[in-house]
Amino acid sequence: MPLHATAPPLVVAVGNWSGFYAGVVALSNRLTVKAEYWFVDLGHTSTTFPLTLAVSTMAATSSYQEHLVRAGFNFKFGGL
């Protein structure tokens, strides 16, 4: 019967940050366009798994990042 390691995996998470940029431009008195850019870095995670007989280990690293872009326009109805 093979022996299996019973130790739980070791997980290490490091750093997170985000950045944002937005701009709006008037094309006329009634029409504007807008754009936004977001960058989100949720850090990275390293995990180490013990293998059978705890003679060696297996490691995995993951990074979590997002780049988001949004655009749109606004139209003003009536009024000034």
N, C-alpha and C positions, 0 to 999 in steps of 0.2 A: 504494500500500500504506500503510495507516494506521500511525502510530508509536504504540507503547504504552510507558507508563512501566515501568521495571524496578525502581524503588526499592521496598523492602519496606514494609508498613504500619507506622506508629508506634503502639505500644500502651502506655498508661499505666494502671497499677492503683493505687488509692488506698484506704488504711484498711480495717480490719476489726475487729470486736468482737462480743461476745455477752453476753447477760444471762439470768438464770435466777431463777425464783421457784417454790417448792414449799410445799405445806401438807398436813398430815394431821390429821384430826379423828376422835376416838373417838366412835362412836355408842352403844356399849355396851362391856362388858368383852371381848367377842369380835369386835366388828365395827368396822372403821375405814374411812374413805374418804380418798382422796388425790387431789391435783391438782397438775399441773406446767405451767409456761409457760416456753417458751424463745424468745428473740429472737436471731437470728444475722444480723449484717450483715457480709457478705464484701466490702464496699466497692463501688466502681464502677470501670469500665474505659472509657477513651476511646481510640478508634482512629481514625486518620486515614489515608485511602487516597489516593495520588496518582492522578489521572485521566490520560487520554490527553494526550500532549504535555506533561505536567507543568505545564499552565497553571493548573489549579485542583485542588482536593482535595475529598474527601467525608469527613465525620466521622460517627461513631456513638458513642453513650454508652450503657452498660448498667449497671444496679444489680442486686446480688444480695443479697436479704434473705429470711429465713424466719421465720414465726411458727408455733410448734409448741405444741399443747395436748394433754396426756395426762391421763387420769383413770382411777381404778380403786378397788377395794376389797380389803380383807384380812379374812379370816375365820379365827379361831383355833379349831382343832379340839381338844377335850379339854383336859386339864391345868387349870392355875389360871386 
